[in-house]
Amino acid sequence: MSQDSPPKKILVVGAGTMGHSIAQVFAQAGLAVDLVDTNSRVLETAISKIEANLATIKEAEGASPDEATSYTKQVLQNLSATEDLAAVSETADFVFEAVYESVETKQEVISRLEDQISKDAIIASNTSVLDLFDEIRVAEPERLLCAHWFAPPHIVPLVEVVGGPETSAWAIDRTVSLLESVGKRPVVMRKFVPGFIANRIMMAMADAAEELIDSGACTPTEIDYAIKTSVGVRLGVVGIFQSLDFNGLDLIAGDRPLEELPSYLRSKVEAGELGVKTGRGFHEYDSPAEALSSRDLAYLAVLHTLEASTDFEPIR
Ligand SMILES: NC(=O)c1ccc[n+]([C@@H]2O[C@H](COP(=O)([O-])OP(=O)(O)OC[C@H]3O[C@@H](n4cnc5c(N)ncnc54)[C@H](O)[C@@H]3O)[C@@H](O)[C@H]2O)c1
């Protein structure tokens, strides 16, 4: 394989919760995928999970059972499952590692991969919190990076990508291109942080929820209800900082003296960039009225979808 031709053969190591679903993404996109796990039962379950996932995807598209079966057959033709890593390593153009979250296991797998894969193949780890750039030894650090998927990978678009101090720009670019080519939405981070972006924000929410429960203010069920019916409608449309733009950044700053504001907010307030109402905040807006209208149309679409889902309400 030349350094510039797109990867054709994907190797996914670890077929558990994440690995089977990552393999599915590439098989659905028509790439040849080898899925490896040391546990034969996990490999068998992985195939049945992929079959069930594909049936659900087809159900959501309104396909008939026959169409779903034929699609599943077509996707599974792109996928081989094996316990024998050595047998499939040499031909891999790109490796996604999704084994246990343990430095020892990841070290063992990545060392074996380094011995066996071609010199142009990239190794992308799905680690959640381990700083592999610091914690494991590699011979060629330029081709090691993290590609952190968000569960379930076959549905959620985000993949957080980050290199270590010695990862090559080529490896990062190639990873982003591959992920985009299969419909994912990679975000390249500037440095590794345990938990990456989305999980860190989720954990901050979980910490706040724990405080609320400990204080006796509400129950877990009430928190889920409040979140689903509020930020659940909002966040998918505007995220965090665009949400603040709609609030107005002067409101967010409140009566805190400028020097007490975090620098990212202070610079905006000082520049008079107060969000949608001034045409610029963390994002830019051509017309405040149009921004409000398109936001509300998106909120209504999300709300209608959630209300149509049987899983939106059963939490009381
Ligand atoms: N579960 C999640 O929601 C989630 C989300 C993002 C990232 N991650 C990360 O993804 C990685 C995998 O997590 P998971 O939840 O899929 O774990 P899992 O336990 O479901 O799967 C791990 C698999 O690795 C296999 N394995 C262990 N050693 C192996 C080896 N030497 N060779 C081949 N296979 C081996 C195991 O048999 C197991 O099936 C972890 O690093 C985790 O932190 C998990």
Ligand as a Chemical Component Dictionary entry (heavy atoms), coordinates in Angstrom:
data_LIG
# 
_chem_comp.id                   LIG 
_chem_comp.type                 NON-POLYMER 
_chem_comp.pdbx_formal_charge   0 
_chem_comp.three_letter_code    LIG 
# 
loop_
_chem_comp_atom.comp_id 
_chem_comp_atom.atom_id 
_chem_comp_atom.alt_atom_id 
_chem_comp_atom.type_symbol 
_chem_comp_atom.charge 
_chem_comp_atom.model_Cartn_x 
_chem_comp_atom.model_Cartn_y 
_chem_comp_atom.model_Cartn_z 
_chem_comp_atom.pdbx_ordinal 
LIG N1  N1  N 0  -17.410 0.600   26.643 1  
LIG C1  C1  C 0  -17.427 1.875   26.282 2  
LIG O1  O1  O 0  -18.481 2.549   26.334 3  
LIG C2  C2  C 0  -16.174 2.535   25.786 4  
LIG C3  C3  C 0  -16.271 3.806   25.159 5  
LIG C4  C4  C 0  -15.125 4.391   24.635 6  
LIG C5  C5  C 0  -13.891 3.749   24.752 7  
LIG N2  N2  N 1  -13.818 2.519   25.379 8  
LIG C6  C6  C 0  -12.512 1.851   25.430 9  
LIG O2  O2  O 0  -12.496 0.818   24.441 10 
LIG C7  C7  C 0  -11.641 -0.252  24.886 11 
LIG C8  C8  C 0  -12.446 -1.533  24.893 12 
LIG O3  O3  O 0  -13.545 -1.359  25.768 13 
LIG P1  P1  P 0  -14.802 -2.335  25.727 14 
LIG O4  O4  O 0  -15.844 -1.691  26.570 15 
LIG O5  O5  O -1 -15.105 -2.683  24.311 16 
LIG O6  O6  O 0  -14.203 -3.602  26.480 17 
LIG P2  P2  P 0  -14.700 -5.111  26.446 18 
LIG O7  O7  O 0  -14.226 -5.732  27.725 19 
LIG O8  O8  O 0  -16.143 -5.200  26.110 20 
LIG O9  O9  O 0  -13.873 -5.727  25.223 21 
LIG C9  C9  C 0  -12.494 -5.897  25.261 22 
LIG C10 C10 C 0  -12.161 -7.134  24.454 23 
LIG O10 O10 O 0  -10.747 -7.243  24.310 24 
LIG C11 C11 C 0  -10.466 -8.620  24.216 25 
LIG N3  N3  N 0  -9.040  -8.838  24.436 26 
LIG C12 C12 C 0  -8.357  -8.759  25.601 27 
LIG N4  N4  N 0  -7.050  -9.011  25.368 28 
LIG C13 C13 C 0  -6.918  -9.233  24.040 29 
LIG C14 C14 C 0  -5.817  -9.509  23.200 30 
LIG N5  N5  N 0  -4.573  -9.659  23.678 31 
LIG N6  N6  N 0  -6.035  -9.668  21.875 32 
LIG C15 C15 C 0  -7.296  -9.548  21.362 33 
LIG N7  N7  N 0  -8.381  -9.285  22.128 34 
LIG C16 C16 C 0  -8.189  -9.122  23.446 35 
LIG C17 C17 C 0  -11.344 -9.265  25.279 36 
LIG O11 O11 O 0  -11.522 -10.659 25.071 37 
LIG C18 C18 C 0  -12.624 -8.442  25.130 38 
LIG O12 O12 O 0  -13.556 -9.107  24.298 39 
LIG C19 C19 C 0  -11.116 0.160   26.261 40 
LIG O13 O13 O 0  -9.877  0.778   26.096 41 
LIG C20 C20 C 0  -12.161 1.159   26.741 42 
LIG O14 O14 O 0  -11.669 2.077   27.690 43 
LIG C21 C21 C 0  -14.931 1.897   25.882 44 
# 
loop_
_chem_comp_bond.comp_id 
_chem_comp_bond.atom_id_1 
_chem_comp_bond.atom_id_2 
_chem_comp_bond.value_order 
_chem_comp_bond.pdbx_ordinal 
LIG N1  C1  SING 1  
LIG C1  O1  DOUB 2  
LIG C1  C2  SING 3  
LIG C2  C3  SING 4  
LIG C2  C21 DOUB 5  
LIG C3  C4  DOUB 6  
LIG C4  C5  SING 7  
LIG C5  N2  DOUB 8  
LIG N2  C6  SING 9  
LIG N2  C21 SING 10 
LIG C6  O2  SING 11 
LIG C6  C20 SING 12 
LIG O2  C7  SING 13 
LIG C7  C8  SING 14 
LIG C7  C19 SING 15 
LIG C8  O3  SING 16 
LIG O3  P1  SING 17 
LIG P1  O4  DOUB 18 
LIG P1  O5  SING 19 
LIG P1  O6  SING 20 
LIG O6  P2  SING 21 
LIG P2  O7  DOUB 22 
LIG P2  O8  SING 23 
LIG P2  O9  SING 24 
LIG O9  C9  SING 25 
LIG C9  C10 SING 26 
LIG C10 O10 SING 27 
LIG C10 C18 SING 28 
LIG O10 C11 SING 29 
LIG C11 N3  SING 30 
LIG C11 C17 SING 31 
LIG N3  C12 SING 32 
LIG N3  C16 SING 33 
LIG C12 N4  DOUB 34 
LIG N4  C13 SING 35 
LIG C13 C14 SING 36 
LIG C13 C16 DOUB 37 
LIG C14 N5  SING 38 
LIG C14 N6  DOUB 39 
LIG N6  C15 SING 40 
LIG C15 N7  DOUB 41 
LIG N7  C16 SING 42 
LIG C17 O11 SING 43 
LIG C17 C18 SING 44 
LIG C18 O12 SING 45 
LIG C19 O13 SING 46 
LIG C19 C20 SING 47 
LIG C20 O14 SING 48 
# 
